[in-house]
Amino acid sequence: MSPTTTHWAGRPVLVTGADGFIGSHLTETLVSRGARVTAVVRRVSAAQVTNRFRNLPAATVDALERVVHVDLAGPSAVDVLSRVAADTWFHLAADAYVPASLDQPADVVRTNVTSTLNVLQAAQSRQPAHLLVTSSSEVYGSQKDAITEGHPLEPATPYAASKVACDRLAWSWHHTYGLPLTIVRPFNCYGPRHVYDAVPLFLAKALRGEPITINGSGEQTRDLTFVADTVAGFLALAELPAAGEAYNIGTGTDHRIIDVARTIVELTGSRSDIVHGPARSGEVLKLQADPSKLTQTTGWRAEYDLAKGLAVNLEWMRAHVEAVWPTRS
């Protein structure tokens, strides 16, 4: 089964992290399919006054059912979310920048765990038909082979540990309280609007002819999944019965980071040098999804290989690199 357009027409939906990278693409797709979307975004005064957002396109914002500004880790979150009537909830809000968790672990853990706890409590009160809780491939740590959902959870960074906590909290809420939910474990996602992690940083450096710095040897691998495929996976899972299951979203192919850098230099025709910096603390050496559970259950398959995805990402980056990373005078 693939995600269908008719399933979403007129359906009330809630998306947390709606102005984030994946969240904005998910929200945009849901709106285009006729869903009545309540977008939950971080409370920022400028956005509340202007209704302008970092990632959500203006046309998508205009078509939203409602925008809710709230700190999901704050004391008001449960009450605020409990007032939203929606059949399907997508919880994507998180502090997902792994290096931040190395320097500010308490802040990242608080944000991710408390916000997820508040979403679970609000959902328990409101009882949507389906809650999808976003975990992460980082929960697995380094594994030698393609990773199935049954692999042990061995987080290597405070960020990854916070996502394990969110993942297992969701599972416990399903088994303790019968909350209808699905746990989603996306592998490394890239595409337009993403401004950190290897792919966007390498693209920006290459376009400017600046050195591309790789953490460590570059032999570490990642299963790079284009954002449209990730969104399609979320939507396909949302149409399943909410049985407390966990699912990977990934292509099934991993790429060495050094090879990704070389591909980007070639794709852009850049003169950028590739240089090596110190290895990052807690670096995961290999992340490769086994997406067979998702494919067998829903029919989902990745439609973008790395070459196709990078070409789309590069087109966006050419138009936005100066806005995202202004040239230093």
NUKEDO-281392 format. One line per field, with one value per residue: x, z, y of N, C-alpha, C in turn; residue in one letter; residue number from 1. Coordinates in steps of 0.1 Angstrom, whole numbers. Layout:
BEGIN
n.px <- [X|...]
n.pz <- [Z|...]
n.py <- [Y|...]
ca.px <- [X|...]
ca.pz <- [Z|...]
ca.py <- [Y|...]
c.px <- [X|...]
c.pz <- [Z|...]
c.py <- [Y|...]
residuo <- [a|...]
num <- [NUM|...]
***
This chain:
BEGIN
n.px <- [8|6|9|-22|-41|-68|-72|-65|-81|-100|-94|-88|-57|-28|4|34|64|61|73|98|125|119|92|81|79|63|39|33|28|6|-13|-15|-29|-54|-58|-69|-49|-35|-9|17|40|72|71|76|79|80|71|45|34|38|32|50|73|103|106|81|61|45|21|13|10|-11|-32|-35|-54|-51|-27|-6|12|36|56|66|79|72|51|25|19|5|-21|-27|-24|-43|-66|-69|-86|-81|-77|-53|-21|11|41|69|85|116|149|172|199|227|255|249|240|263|276|256|240|220|200|192|182|162|145|137|128|109|91|81|70|49|34|25|10|-10|-22|-32|-52|-68|-72|-65|-70|-47|-13|18|50|81|111|145|172|196|192|201|229|263|262|270|258|230|203|177|144|145|170|193|190|214|225|248|253|244|221|211|205|185|165|161|149|125|114|110|93|70|64|58|36|17|15|8|-13|-28|-26|-31|-6|23|58|83|113|134|161|191|181|178|177|159|156|170|196|218|240|258|253|239|258|281|273|269|295|309|297|307|333|348|369|359|351|356|346|369|380|362|353|331|296|264|229|214|185|162|141|114|109|111|89|68|70|62|35|25|27|10|-15|-18|-31|-28|-6|14|39|73|90|115|126|143|167|181|206|239|263|297|310|331|329|305|312|331|314|297|315|322|297|290|310|331|360|367|387|389|391|403|390|392|378|344|331|315|308|289|297|286|256|229|199|176|148|128|106|88|85|73|50|36|42|59|87|119|121|141|174|208|221|199|185|205|208|183|185|207|198|180|197|215|198|194|216|230|211|208|234|250|275|306|317]
n.pz <- [0|-8|2|0|-18|-14|12|29|24|37|63|97|111|131|134|150|153|128|114|110|93|81|91|78|51|53|63|42|22|33|34|6|-1|9|36|68|85|117|126|148|163|175|201|191|192|169|148|157|154|127|112|96|86|91|74|64|35|24|11|20|47|47|40|62|88|114|134|161|186|208|236|236|256|278|307|298|277|276|282|261|238|243|236|209|182|164|141|134|147|142|156|154|164|178|192|171|164|165|174|193|215|225|237|252|268|288|280|255|261|279|262|242|255|275|258|243|262|271|247|246|269|264|241|252|267|248|228|199|167|157|166|156|165|163|162|158|137|150|174|173|173|163|139|124|102|79|94|113|128|151|161|189|210|211|220|211|217|237|224|209|230|242|223|223|248|242|222|237|257|242|233|258|265|247|255|281|284|262|241|208|186|164|160|145|128|113|89|80|68|39|19|2|22|44|66|81|89|69|40|32|42|29|2|3|9|-13|-34|-29|-32|-10|15|22|51|67|94|110|94|73|65|78|75|61|57|34|30|8|14|3|1|27|38|24|35|62|57|46|68|85|76|84|108|142|160|178|168|156|129|104|83|55|28|24|15|22|24|21|39|29|2|-4|-2|-23|-45|-44|-49|-75|-88|-85|-98|-84|-70|-45|-18|-1|32|64|96|133|146|155|188|200|175|151|133|112|96|83|69|72|54|50|65|65|37|31|46|37|11|4|-12|-17|-39|-47|-56|-45|-64|-78|-57|-47|-69|-70|-45|-48|-67|-52|-32|-47|-51|-25|-9|-2|14|35|44|48|30|45|53]
n.py <- [-12|22|57|74|99|104|94|115|137|163|154|158|168|168|183|183|203|215|234|226|208|181|182|204|197|175|187|204|185|172|193|197|175|178|177|189|207|212|231|228|248|260|284|316|350|367|351|346|371|379|357|344|320|299|276|267|272|302|298|274|279|297|280|264|248|258|274|266|280|270|260|229|215|228|239|244|228|203|209|228|212|193|205|204|190|163|136|122|124|137|135|153|173|183|187|182|184|169|176|196|182|172|194|206|187|185|203|194|168|175|190|171|147|157|171|150|134|151|153|126|125|144|132|109|120|132|112|106|89|79|82|92|88|103|87|79|69|70|58|32|31|21|-4|-36|-46|-43|-27|-39|-35|-49|-48|-43|-14|10|37|63|89|118|129|107|90|105|102|74|73|87|70|46|55|61|35|23|38|29|2|3|20|16|34|44|41|46|40|58|54|73|72|89|119|141|170|198|227|217|225|217|191|166|166|191|210|203|208|236|245|235|250|275|271|266|249|216|201|171|150|132|101|98|74|65|56|64|60|76|93|107|136|136|109|101|115|102|77|82|90|66|49|61|54|28|4|14|0|1|-6|-4|12|13|40|41|39|15|14|23|50|60|87|102|96|108|134|137|131|153|174|168|169|196|208|219|236|230|219|187|182|169|168|165|134|131|131|102|93|75|46|31|33|17|11|-15|-17|-35|-43|-21|-19|-44|-42|-19|-14|6|21|35|62|79|77|84|101|113|126|143|160|174|186|202|221|236|245|262|284|293|295|318|331|314|309|336|354|361|393]
ca.px <- [0|13|0|-32|-45|-81|-72|-63|-90|-109|-91|-81|-44|-19|18|43|76|56|82|111|129|109|79|75|76|51|28|30|22|-8|-22|-18|-38|-67|-60|-71|-38|-31|6|23|54|78|66|85|70|80|62|31|29|39|28|60|81|116|105|67|58|34|8|9|5|-25|-41|-36|-66|-47|-13|-5|25|37|68|61|85|67|41|12|18|-5|-34|-29|-26|-56|-78|-69|-93|-74|-77|-40|-11|25|50|82|93|128|162|178|213|235|266|244|238|276|279|245|232|208|190|186|174|150|136|132|121|97|81|74|61|37|25|19|-1|-21|-28|-39|-64|-76|-74|-66|-70|-33|-2|31|61|94|124|157|182|207|190|208|243|270|259|279|250|217|196|162|138|148|184|194|192|227|228|262|254|232|209|206|199|172|156|157|139|112|110|105|81|59|61|52|22|8|13|2|-26|-35|-26|-29|5|34|71|90|127|139|175|196|173|184|168|156|153|179|207|229|245|268|249|237|270|290|268|272|309|313|292|315|347|355|372|349|358|350|349|376|385|352|349|318|286|251|218|209|171|156|130|101|107|108|75|60|70|53|21|21|26|-2|-27|-18|-36|-19|-4|26|50|84|94|126|125|157|168|187|220|247|273|308|309|341|324|295|319|336|303|292|325|321|284|290|322|338|374|368|395|383|401|398|392|391|366|334|328|303|305|284|305|278|241|223|186|168|135|119|93|80|81|64|37|29|46|68|100|125|121|153|188|216|223|187|183|215|205|172|190|216|190|175|209|219|189|192|229|233|201|210|248|255|289|312|324]
ca.pz <- [0|-8|7|-9|-17|-8|26|37|21|48|76|107|114|139|132|158|145|115|106|109|80|77|94|68|39|57|64|28|15|38|29|-8|-3|14|50|76|93|127|127|161|161|187|203|187|191|156|140|161|150|113|106|87|92|85|63|58|25|27|5|29|60|44|39|74|96|126|139|175|191|222|240|239|268|288|315|292|264|276|281|248|228|246|230|195|177|151|140|133|152|138|165|148|171|185|190|163|160|174|181|204|226|231|245|260|269|296|273|244|267|284|251|235|264|280|248|239|273|271|236|249|279|257|233|261|271|236|221|184|162|155|169|151|173|155|169|150|134|160|186|172|174|152|137|113|90|77|108|114|140|162|166|202|210|217|217|213|220|245|215|206|242|244|213|229|258|235|216|247|263|233|234|271|266|240|262|294|283|249|232|194|180|157|163|132|129|100|88|77|58|33|8|4|36|55|66|88|86|59|27|30|45|18|-9|5|8|-27|-43|-27|-34|2|19|28|63|71|107|110|82|62|63|84|64|64|47|31|24|4|22|-2|4|42|40|19|46|73|53|44|81|91|71|90|122|152|168|187|161|152|115|98|69|49|14|24|9|29|16|29|39|20|-12|-6|-4|-36|-54|-44|-56|-89|-92|-86|-106|-75|-67|-30|-12|10|43|75|110|143|146|164|199|198|160|147|122|101|97|70|72|65|54|45|73|59|23|31|52|31|-3|3|-17|-19|-53|-50|-52|-40|-75|-81|-46|-47|-80|-65|-33|-53|-73|-41|-25|-55|-49|-11|-1|4|25|46|49|42|28|55|47]
ca.py <- [0|35|67|78|112|104|92|127|148|166|147|167|163|177|181|191|205|217|244|220|204|171|186|214|189|167|196|209|174|169|203|195|164|182|175|201|206|221|231|231|253|266|298|327|362|373|343|348|384|380|344|340|309|296|266|265|281|311|293|263|286|303|269|256|250|265|274|266|284|265|253|215|210|237|234|245|220|192|216|234|201|186|212|202|179|158|122|117|133|134|142|154|183|178|193|171|187|160|182|204|174|170|205|210|175|186|211|185|157|181|193|159|138|163|174|137|130|160|149|114|127|151|122|100|127|135|100|105|75|74|91|87|94|102|83|82|58|71|49|19|31|15|-19|-41|-50|-35|-27|-42|-29|-57|-46|-36|1|13|51|66|103|122|131|94|85|111|96|61|76|90|58|37|61|58|21|21|44|20|-11|5|28|13|46|39|48|40|46|60|56|77|73|103|126|153|176|212|233|212|234|212|177|166|169|206|217|200|215|250|247|233|261|286|268|265|236|207|194|158|146|119|95|98|60|63|55|68|57|90|92|120|140|132|95|100|119|91|67|87|89|52|43|67|47|15|3|19|-12|2|-11|5|10|21|46|43|33|2|16|33|57|65|102|107|94|118|147|136|132|167|182|165|174|211|213|228|235|228|208|179|181|161|173|154|126|136|123|94|91|62|43|26|33|12|6|-26|-12|-45|-43|-10|-22|-55|-38|-8|-13|18|20|48|66|87|73|95|110|120|134|154|170|183|194|212|232|244|252|273|295|297|294|331|334|305|311|348|356|370|404]
c.px <- [9|4|-9|-36|-59|-82|-72|-73|-100|-105|-84|-68|-36|-5|26|56|72|65|96|114|119|95|73|71|64|39|24|23|8|-17|-25|-28|-52|-69|-62|-61|-37|-16|10|37|59|73|77|76|69|71|48|26|28|33|38|69|94|114|91|65|46|21|3|4|-9|-35|-43|-49|-63|-32|-13|9|26|51|64|67|81|55|27|9|7|-19|-37|-32|-39|-68|-79|-76|-87|-74|-63|-30|3|33|65|91|104|139|171|193|222|247|261|243|252|280|268|235|219|197|184|178|161|140|129|123|108|87|74|65|48|28|18|7|-13|-29|-37|-52|-73|-80|-76|-66|-56|-23|11|42|74|105|135|165|193|204|197|223|250|266|267|271|238|209|181|157|141|162|183|196|204|232|242|264|243|220|203|199|186|161|152|147|125|106|103|94|69|55|53|38|12|5|7|-12|-34|-35|-23|-17|15|47|78|104|133|155|179|189|180|174|167|152|162|191|218|231|253|264|247|250|280|286|271|286|314|309|301|330|355|359|360|356|350|355|356|379|375|348|335|307|273|241|211|196|166|143|116|99|104|93|65|59|61|38|16|19|13|-15|-28|-26|-25|-16|8|39|60|87|106|121|139|157|173|201|227|258|284|307|320|337|313|301|325|326|298|302|324|308|284|301|331|353|377|378|387|394|395|401|391|378|357|332|315|299|300|291|297|263|235|210|183|154|124|106|83|76|71|50|29|32|55|81|106|125|133|165|196|218|211|184|192|212|194|177|199|209|185|186|214|211|189|205|232|224|204|224|253|270|295|319|338]
c.pz <- [0|-3|-3|-7|-10|7|34|34|32|62|85|112|122|136|141|151|131|107|106|95|75|79|84|56|42|57|50|20|19|33|14|-11|4|28|57|87|104|129|141|159|174|188|201|185|176|147|144|156|134|105|95|94|85|73|57|47|28|22|15|42|58|44|52|81|108|128|154|179|206|224|244|251|280|296|309|281|265|275|267|238|230|240|215|191|164|152|141|138|147|148|160|156|179|183|184|159|170|181|193|216|233|240|255|262|277|288|262|250|273|273|245|243|269|270|244|250|273|259|240|259|273|248|241|265|259|228|206|179|160|158|164|158|165|165|160|148|144|172|185|174|162|151|125|101|89|90|106|127|152|168|180|200|218|214|220|217|230|236|213|218|245|235|217|240|252|229|226|255|255|234|247|272|258|248|276|293|271|239|218|187|172|159|149|135|116|100|82|65|53|23|11|18|47|54|75|84|73|45|25|32|34|5|-8|3|-7|-36|-41|-29|-22|6|25|39|67|85|106|96|70|59|69|73|70|53|45|23|21|11|17|1|19|45|35|29|57|69|51|58|88|87|76|103|131|162|177|181|157|137|112|85|64|36|14|19|18|21|25|28|30|5|-14|-9|-18|-47|-55|-51|-71|-95|-94|-94|-97|-74|-52|-27|-2|20|55|88|120|142|157|175|197|184|158|134|110|104|83|74|65|65|50|53|67|45|23|36|44|16|-6|-3|-19|-34|-57|-46|-49|-52|-78|-70|-45|-58|-76|-54|-38|-60|-63|-34|-33|-53|-35|-3|5|15|37|53|43|41|39|49|54]
c.py <- [12|45|72|92|113|102|104|138|150|161|157|161|173|173|189|192|208|226|238|215|193|175|195|207|181|175|200|198|171|180|201|184|166|180|189|200|217|220|236|235|259|281|308|339|367|365|345|361|384|369|340|330|306|287|265|276|289|305|281|269|291|292|261|259|259|264|275|269|279|259|239|209|218|232|236|236|210|199|222|223|194|193|211|189|175|143|116|128|128|142|142|164|177|187|182|173|180|167|190|195|170|181|209|198|177|193|202|174|163|183|181|150|145|166|161|133|138|156|136|116|134|141|113|106|128|123|101|91|70|85|84|95|92|99|87|69|58|62|36|19|25|0|-23|-44|-40|-37|-29|-35|-37|-56|-40|-21|4|27|55|81|106|124|117|88|92|106|81|63|79|78|48|42|59|44|17|26|35|8|-9|11|25|24|41|47|39|47|46|62|60|76|87|109|138|158|191|216|227|220|229|197|178|171|184|214|215|207|230|253|246|244|273|283|267|251|228|199|182|155|132|114|96|84|57|64|59|64|70|89|106|123|136|117|93|104|108|80|70|85|75|46|49|60|32|15|7|9|-11|-3|0|2|19|28|49|35|19|2|26|38|62|81|108|106|104|131|147|138|146|176|180|171|189|216|222|226|232|216|200|177|173|167|162|147|132|126|115|91|76|58|37|27|29|6|-7|-22|-22|-46|-33|-14|-34|-52|-28|-7|-1|14|34|50|74|80|86|106|119|130|146|165|179|192|205|224|241|252|263|286|301|298|307|335|326|307|324|349|365|381|406]
residuo <- [m|s|p|t|t|t|h|w|a|g|r|p|v|l|v|t|g|a|d|g|f|i|g|s|h|l|t|e|t|l|v|s|r|g|a|r|v|t|a|v|v|r|r|v|s|a|a|q|v|t|n|r|f|r|n|l|p|a|a|t|v|d|a|l|e|r|v|v|h|v|d|l|a|g|p|s|a|v|d|v|l|s|r|v|a|a|d|t|w|f|h|l|a|a|d|a|y|v|p|a|s|l|d|q|p|a|d|v|v|r|t|n|v|t|s|t|l|n|v|l|q|a|a|q|s|r|q|p|a|h|l|l|v|t|s|s|s|e|v|y|g|s|q|k|d|a|i|t|e|g|h|p|l|e|p|a|t|p|y|a|a|s|k|v|a|c|d|r|l|a|w|s|w|h|h|t|y|g|l|p|l|t|i|v|r|p|f|n|c|y|g|p|r|h|v|y|d|a|v|p|l|f|l|a|k|a|l|r|g|e|p|i|t|i|n|g|s|g|e|q|t|r|d|l|t|f|v|a|d|t|v|a|g|f|l|a|l|a|e|l|p|a|a|g|e|a|y|n|i|g|t|g|t|d|h|r|i|i|d|v|a|r|t|i|v|e|l|t|g|s|r|s|d|i|v|h|g|p|a|r|s|g|e|v|l|k|l|q|a|d|p|s|k|l|t|q|t|t|g|w|r|a|e|y|d|l|a|k|g|l|a|v|n|l|e|w|m|r|a|h|v|e|a|v|w|p|t|r|s]
num <- [1|2|3|4|5|6|7|8|9|10|11|12|13|14|15|16|17|18|19|20|21|22|23|24|25|26|27|28|29|30|31|32|33|34|35|36|37|38|39|40|41|42|43|44|45|46|47|48|49|50|51|52|53|54|55|56|57|58|59|60|61|62|63|64|65|66|67|68|69|70|71|72|73|74|75|76|77|78|79|80|81|82|83|84|85|86|87|88|89|90|91|92|93|94|95|96|97|98|99|100|101|102|103|104|105|106|107|108|109|110|111|112|113|114|115|116|117|118|119|120|121|122|123|124|125|126|127|128|129|130|131|132|133|134|135|136|137|138|139|140|141|142|143|144|145|146|147|148|149|150|151|152|153|154|155|156|157|158|159|160|161|162|163|164|165|166|167|168|169|170|171|172|173|174|175|176|177|178|179|180|181|182|183|184|185|186|187|188|189|190|191|192|193|194|195|196|197|198|199|200|201|202|203|204|205|206|207|208|209|210|211|212|213|214|215|216|217|218|219|220|221|222|223|224|225|226|227|228|229|230|231|232|233|234|235|236|237|238|239|240|241|242|243|244|245|246|247|248|249|250|251|252|253|254|255|256|257|258|259|260|261|262|263|264|265|266|267|268|269|270|271|272|273|274|275|276|277|278|279|280|281|282|283|284|285|286|287|288|289|290|291|292|293|294|295|296|297|298|299|300|301|302|303|304|305|306|307|308|309|310|311|312|313|314|315|316|317|318|319|320|321|322|323|324|325|326|327|328|329]
***
